[in-house]
Amino acid sequence: LERRANEYRLEAKNAQIRALHYQINPHFLFNTLNSLSTLVMRGSSVEAEAMIMNLSSFLRSCLEMDPEKLVTLDDEIALQTLYLDIERVRFPNRLAVHFDVSDAARTAMVPVLILQPLIENAIKYAVSPSRGNISVRIHAHVDCAMLHLTVENDMDHNATPPPSGTGLGLRNVRERLLTRFGTAAGCDNERRDDGGFIVRLWLPHGQ
């Protein structure tokens, strides 16, 4: 397990530039590998093996995908589930994930990894600094030939707030939607009254 952990650490380093291109935070890669090292030192071989396999599948899928390719929302969710499974090992008592996706939305075509920056932000700014359980919810439905996607998260009001972000992830999502769909698609975000955060995406269904 230690040898394989070192191999994946090298793989992560070599993938860093491409990971940045896809807006996969390189800190996620190194945080994951540090967590993996901790599992190995504790002798938690089952958890470590599962984490290695999920990380390998996630990186392989990301590096093989064309960043301009459209995939079904079902495939995008499968990829994000791999990512979230890794984060659940890091935060076993702090991360709860809920998907609410209609059947019509599952077959909609979306830019690959379009949800990645949004879910990463939820982990970084809500789950990581928390001490209690944080819910991350992903909703998707189709209405009037438009696909509507929502990513929202709770906040721990007792946690020390992390430094403010640069907004790079949200800008990336907006620019990708604009490039692909023009003004027919968009993205907005807001702070909820209870302190949680919500991001909404809309794009044409069936394109």
N, C-alpha and C positions, 0 to 999 in steps of 0.2 A: 504493500500500500504506500509506503514511503517513496519507493522508486517511481510508482505511477504518479504520485502527487508531484514529484519533481518534474516528471515528463510533462504533466499538464501545466505546471508553472511555466516551463519553457514555452509550451504551446501558447499560453496566454500572452506571454511577452511578445512572441512573434506575431500574434494576432492583434496587438494593441492598435496599430495604425488603422487596420481595417475595421476594428471595433469602433474606433472613433468615427469613422465614416458612417457607420450604421447607427451612431448615437447610442452605442452600448457603453456605458460609463466604465472606463478601465479600472476604476476603483472597485467596481463590483467584482471584476475578475480576481483582483488581488485579495479583497476581503474574503471571497469565497475560498481561495486557496489557503488563506490563514485559518479560516474555520475548519477546512479539511485537515490541516496539520494538527489542530487541536483535537479533532476526533481521533486521529491516528495515535496521538500521544495518550489519549484516554483509553485506547483499546476498543473504541466503538467501531469495530470493523464493518458491521452491517450498514450503519449510517454513512460511514465514509465511502463504502463501495457504491451505495445508491447515489451519493453526491457526485462521485467521479463520473458515473454513467450519465447522470443528468447534465452535468457540465459538458461532457464530451459531446452528447447529442445536441445540446444547445449551441455550442460553438461551431460544430460541423454544419448544422443547419443554417446558421447565420452566415458563415463564410461561403457557403455554396449558393446562396440566394442572390439573385440580381436585385439591387436596391430599387430598380424601377419596375420590378415585376409586380403584377397583381396576383393575389392569392385569395382563396375563399376565407371568409371570416372564421370559419371552422378551423382552417389550417393555422391562421394567425393566433387563435385562442390556444391551439395545441402547443404552439411554440412558446407562448407566454406562460402556459401552464408548466412547461419545463423550467422556465426561469423562476416562477413562483415556488416550485418545489424545492429549488436550491435555496431560495430565501427563507422558506419555512424551516429548513434545517438550521439556518443561522439564527432565526427568531422563532423557536418552537412554541413559545407561550405568548407571543406578541402579535402574530400575523394571522388574521382570518380572511379568507378570500371567498367572495360570492359572485357567481356568474348568473345573470338573468338575460338569456339570449333567445329570441324567438326563432322558430324554425325558418321563417322567411329570411331572417338576418344571417343565419348560418351560411347560406349559399351566396351571399353578397360578396362582390369582389372588392378588395381593399389593398392599398399599397402595403407591401410586406414590412413588418416591424413598425407599423404606424402607431401601435399601442405601446411600444417599448419605452420611449422616453417618459410617457405619462405614468406608467406603472413604476418605473424606476424612481420618478420624483416622489410618488406616494411612499415608497419604501424609505427613501433617503430622508424626507422631511417629516414623515409622520411615524413610521414604524421604528426606524433606527433610534431616535431619541426617546421613545416612549418607555414606560415601565409597566404599562398594562396592555391589554389586548386592543389591537387596532384593526378595524375592518376596512378592507379594500373591496369595492364593489364595481363590477363591470356590467353595464346594461347595454343591450342592443335591440332595436326594433326597426321595422320598416313602416313608413307612413307617407302616403302620397308620392310614391316612387323615390323616396329619399331614405337612406340608411342613417339612423341616429345612434351614435355611440356615446356613452357616458362613463367616465372613470372618476370615482369619488372615494374619499377616505376620511375617517375620523381623525381627531387630534387628541393627544394627551395633554390636558391643560396644566398638569403638574410637571411636565417634562421641560427641560431647558431647550428653548428654541434653537435650532441649528442656524448657522449663518445663512443669510438670504442667498438664493441662487442667482444665476445670470440670466435665466429665462431662455437659455439656448435650446433646451428640449422642446418647449412650446413653440419657439420660432421655427425650429426644424419641422415640426408637424404642420404648422400653417403653410410654410413654403412648399412642402411636398404636396399638400392638398391643392394649393394654388397652381402649381406647375402641372399637375395631372388633370385637374377638373376645372380650373379657372375659378370664376366667381360663383360657380354652382356649389362649391364646397367651402367649408370654413371650420373655424375652431374658436371657442371662447372659454373663459374660465372665470371663476369667482370664489371668494371666501364665503362659506356659509355662516349663518348667524351663530351657530354653535361652535365655530372655529374650524370646522372641517373644510376641505377643499374639493371643488368639483370642476371637471373639464368636460366640455361637450364638443363633439365632432358631428358634422353632417356632410354627406356626400351622395351623389346620385347612385341609385340602386340599379344594378344590371349593366353597368359599363365596365 
